[in-house]
Amino acid sequence: MSVDSSDGYAQTVDARAIDGEPFSDIMAAIDSLGDGETALLINSFEPKPLYPVLSRKGYEYDTTQVDDDEWRVTISHA
């Protein structure tokens, strides 16, 4: 997991750099968010299966495709 707060996010997870299933790393990062903090998920595809999980856990998200193989999802408490 890549964590870097210098980009303005409390947590940054670059799932492209994770060997294997990134779900637990993503959840650990967003579950550590404090009120008013935002996480950034970088992925090689739109992580549609993650959206219902985020909603159930009380997070809101905004997804942007920045390249053919790069999607960025900002995640924060709803």
N, C-alpha and C positions, 0 to 999 in steps of 0.2 A: 504494500500500500504506500502510496506517495502522499505525504502530508506536508503541506507548505502553507503557512499563514501569510507569507509575504505578498500573495496575490489578492489580499483583501477578504479571503474566505477563511472561516474558522477551521475548515477541513477541506482538503482537496484529495480526491481519490481518482487516480488514473487507472481505470480498469484494464486498459490495454497493456499495462506493465505487470499485471498480476498473472502468475502462472496458475492456471486452474480456475475454478469457480470463484468469482469475485463477490458473491452475495454477502457472505459473512463480513468481509472487509468493508463493504458499502454500509451495511447496517451498523457496524461498530462505529463508523465515522459519524453517521447522522444521529445515532442514539447518544453520542457524546455532546451534541450541540446544546448550547445554552439558549435561553430566551434571546431572541433578536439576532442570533448567529445564523450564518448560511454556509452550506457545504456546496462544493462543486464536484460533480461526477463527470469524468471524461470517459467516453466509451466509443468503440468502433462502429456501433450500430445503435439505433434508437431502442432504449431499454423498456419497451412496452410492458413486459411482464412485471416490471418493478412498480409501475404506477399504482395498481390496486393495493399493493402492500404499503406504499407510502401513504395513500389516502386512509387506509384502515388504521395506520399508526398515528394519524393526525398531522401529517406533513403536507405542505403544498410544494409544487414544483413547476418549473418553467424549462422547456426544452428548446434548444436551438441547434440546428445542423450547421456546422461551420465548414465542413468539407464532405466529400463523398464518404469518407470513412472516419469522420469525427463528429460526435454529438456531445453537446455540453448540457448538463442538467443542473440547475441551481435548486437546492432543496432547503426548506426552512420550516419551522413550526407554523402550523396554520393559525 
